């Protein structure tokens, strides 16, 4: 499981995830807003399973 999410992509995922979760907690979104857990986790660990079939990699090679 090598990292395939990096840089701005990672920051954007974390921000979007947090915004969705907070908006749901504040009652601005219905329960589906907890889907924000997915981008939050993929941004936090730096790996996205949806990128694998397409060969997408937004992080720098080491």
C-alpha positions as a LaTeX table, in Angstrom:
\begin{tabular}{lrrr}
\hline
Residue & $x$ (\AA) & $y$ (\AA) & $z$ (\AA) \\
\hline
Unk1 & 0.00 & 0.00 & 0.00 \\
Unk2 & 2.24 & 2.79 & $-1.24$ \\
Unk3 & 1.07 & 6.38 & $-1.02$ \\
Unk4 & $-0.74$ & 7.75 & $-4.05$ \\
Unk5 & $-2.20$ & 10.99 & $-2.62$ \\
Unk6 & 0.02 & 13.95 & $-1.93$ \\
Unk7 & 0.39 & 17.70 & $-1.71$ \\
Unk8 & $-2.61$ & 19.86 & $-2.47$ \\
Unk9 & $-4.79$ & 16.80 & $-3.11$ \\
Unk10 & $-4.18$ & 15.61 & 0.43 \\
Unk11 & $-4.91$ & 19.01 & 1.99 \\
Unk12 & $-8.09$ & 19.42 & $-0.09$ \\
Unk13 & $-9.36$ & 15.98 & 0.99 \\
Unk14 & $-8.81$ & 16.76 & 4.67 \\
Unk15 & $-10.49$ & 20.17 & 4.42 \\
Unk16 & $-13.50$ & 18.86 & 2.47 \\
Unk17 & $-13.89$ & 15.95 & 4.88 \\
Unk18 & $-13.81$ & 18.20 & 7.93 \\
Unk19 & $-16.25$ & 20.69 & 6.37 \\
Unk20 & $-18.76$ & 17.94 & 5.58 \\
Unk21 & $-18.52$ & 16.42 & 9.06 \\
Unk22 & $-18.78$ & 19.77 & 10.86 \\
Unk23 & $-21.71$ & 20.86 & 8.67 \\
Unk24 & $-23.49$ & 17.62 & 9.55 \\
Unk25 & $-22.81$ & 18.05 & 13.27 \\
Unk26 & $-24.21$ & 21.58 & 13.10 \\
Unk27 & $-27.37$ & 20.34 & 11.38 \\
Unk28 & $-26.63$ & 22.05 & 8.07 \\
Unk29 & $-26.51$ & 18.71 & 6.23 \\
Unk30 & $-28.44$ & 15.50 & 6.75 \\
Unk31 & $-26.75$ & 12.30 & 7.90 \\
Unk32 & $-25.15$ & 11.68 & 4.48 \\
Unk33 & $-22.67$ & 14.43 & 5.37 \\
Unk34 & $-20.76$ & 11.89 & 7.42 \\
Unk35 & $-19.43$ & 10.62 & 4.08 \\
Unk36 & $-16.79$ & 13.26 & 4.80 \\
Unk37 & $-15.03$ & 10.53 & 6.77 \\
Unk38 & $-13.86$ & 9.01 & 3.47 \\
Unk39 & $-11.90$ & 11.99 & 2.11 \\
Unk40 & $-10.68$ & 12.77 & 5.62 \\
Unk41 & $-9.20$ & 9.30 & 6.05 \\
Unk42 & $-7.77$ & 9.03 & 2.54 \\
Unk43 & $-6.11$ & 12.41 & 3.00 \\
Unk44 & $-4.80$ & 11.49 & 6.43 \\
Unk45 & $-3.22$ & 8.21 & 5.35 \\
Unk46 & $-2.20$ & 9.42 & 1.87 \\
Unk47 & $-3.70$ & 6.48 & 0.02 \\
Unk48 & $-6.87$ & 6.31 & $-2.08$ \\
Unk49 & $-8.14$ & 2.93 & $-3.34$ \\
Unk50 & $-10.16$ & 4.64 & $-6.11$ \\
Unk51 & $-6.92$ & 5.85 & $-7.72$ \\
Unk52 & $-5.56$ & 2.30 & $-8.19$ \\
Unk53 & $-7.59$ & 1.17 & $-11.25$ \\
Unk54 & $-6.79$ & 4.43 & $-13.06$ \\
Unk55 & $-3.11$ & 4.52 & $-12.15$ \\
Unk56 & $-3.44$ & 8.00 & $-10.68$ \\
Unk57 & $-0.71$ & 9.18 & $-8.32$ \\
Unk58 & $-0.60$ & 12.78 & $-7.07$ \\
Unk59 & 2.39 & 12.41 & $-4.76$ \\
Unk60 & 6.02 & 12.74 & $-5.71$ \\
Unk61 & 8.03 & 9.62 & $-6.29$ \\
Unk62 & 10.65 & 8.95 & $-3.66$ \\
\hline
\end{tabular}
